[in-house]
Amino acid sequence: RSGGAIHRLPYQPFGASGGVRAGGCVGDPGGHDPSEMYAALAGGARAVKLFPAGAAGIPLLRNVLSLGPFSKAVVLASGGILPEHARDWLDAGAAAVAIGAPLVGSDSKLASPPD
């Protein structure tokens, strides 16, 4: 087997982070507010996805990262981010930015995995 395995979720199912890591995967469960993000990190996630980041906004990311429990958190911004705003999110402290739909548009053949 070659390559890597990444487990991505827009939510945080109870106990998923530990199982994902035990299975040798990288996991980034989602959270939309500090409580959800903390639950993911406390549950063993090495990173947490702020989702949908566009709706949450850059001020939320900055505020969360300024709080003690999150000062060293790895936060991935995903959902509702336009390519021209990616740098703003990185400058605000996001470790990475995911941009999907704005790049592929509404073409379902491009937005959906192949059969």
Disulfide bonds with the S-S distance in Angstrom:
none
